[in-house]
Amino acid sequence: MRHPPLTALVIACVTALSATATAADRTTELTLYRNDNAALYASTTDGSVGEGYAVVRERRSLDLKRGMQDVVIGDLPIYLDAEAMALAFTDGSSKVVSQRLLLGQGSNAALTGLIGRNVDVVGSTGQLLASGTLLRVGDGLLVRGGDNLTTLIRDFAAVRVQDGHFPTGSSLSLRVDAARAGQAPAVLSYPTAGLGWRAAYVATLQPGAACRLQFESHASIANRSGRDWHDTQLTLIAGEPNMAKASTPRPMMAAARGFSAKAEALPQQDSIGDYRSYTLPAAVELPDGSVSQVPLYTDRTLDCVRTALYENGNSFQPQQPILNRDFNQGGGSAIVSTLKLKAFDSLPAGYLRVLTADRNGTPQFIGEGRIDDTPKGSDATITLGTAFDLRAERTRTSFSADKAGRTMSETFRIDLSNAGDSARTVTVREHPSRWRQWTLISSSSKPSEQTPDTLEFRVEVPANGKATLDYAVRYSWTDADNPQP
């Protein structure tokens, strides 16, 4: 069959290759940076994903001849930063004169990884069309045989690898000057996309009146890089380093859920610059097209706070007093359920799933929210969802403005209803935002919290009953605050 061409970069690449890189005794160190792109973790996405950011350090052994030669290193990921790739010979016996990246993308991605390898090219009837070193893929295959003759094959059915190993991904073509022949140890380092991680938390609410939860913390590690990673030493970086170049890689389920994280199996935590690192205690397998999970911290029981919240407005601060009667009418009816916990250690950003047991003791999902990077001792709050049995109605009952006296007043009534079989406490959060100078002049319930831009009330609503909150605020300003007549 006729294969479509690859990119122009691939077509213009290697014309003569006389040495290859072997993967013998190879050890890989992988540093992954956090990435929240949903495509990395989606179970329905096909193929590779050019998101995420990782730095790779691979130990390679190159079989070299003495003098100048061309070497191909295969089995590289698809998404690479060509300007940041570097190979160093650890014994100092050889040096890299130049390098060229062969991109493993498109329909011939797998064949690109075979450049520099001995292959058999087979026709549609099984006949051998050519045998030798694969020099180029694109609009056909360029193969140099043992007789030193080079053949261009445009129509073929299959390519067989003579040594049995079929690499994937991209390849790196190197021109190397070797001081002596033999195996030369080297370290290859490069950044790549297609890899990323984020935290995954599960909180199971415990029975009883007090808010307590069982807290599990894991790292979800996504590999859509176009290659497998075997026996890899893995370090995870929490934080957000700046990526300046637009071309830089951007930052089958194998989830091991249900295990108990033991201290000896946890990552080694440390600080690196302004960020936090987690080094896994043992080598891991990261197959291409997988999302794996490893524990971050030991499972533990934490105190928490559940809140039924009815909130209107935000911390908006106008440039001058707002005298329009209908400003911030509000009136939505939804009351949301929130969950707050205190970070027992620094928690990397990720998503928290919350479960609670039903009457049969079966854990059921009741909400999910994002936790941002949270330092130890700080609060993390997520919204679980809309409370089914609770409703609210907000009404402005009066408004007056005295421009000459530079004051205005308004009052609100908030009616709360509870259709459930147990009493509920609803937190009403209001943001007086007509002007920054205001005073609470009356309320039917004492505020539980008051700040320069927030009023909070805790209102008890009986089972199958209702409750009402009334409050009034007065704003005041100076002529300099409101220069308009």
Helices and strands as residue ranges (DSSP letters): H 8-11, E 19-22, E 28-33, H 38-41, E 53-64, E 67-76, G 82-84, E 86-89, E 94-102, H 109-112, E 118-122, E 128-137, E 141-144, E 150-153, E 158-161, E 170-178, E 182-192, E 195-205, E 212-223, E 229-238, E 253-254, G 263-265, E 268-272, E 275-279, E 284-286, E 290-312, E 336-342, E 350-357, E 363-371, E 379-386, E 390-402, E 407-418, E 424-430, E 438-443, E 449-451, E 454-461, E 465-476
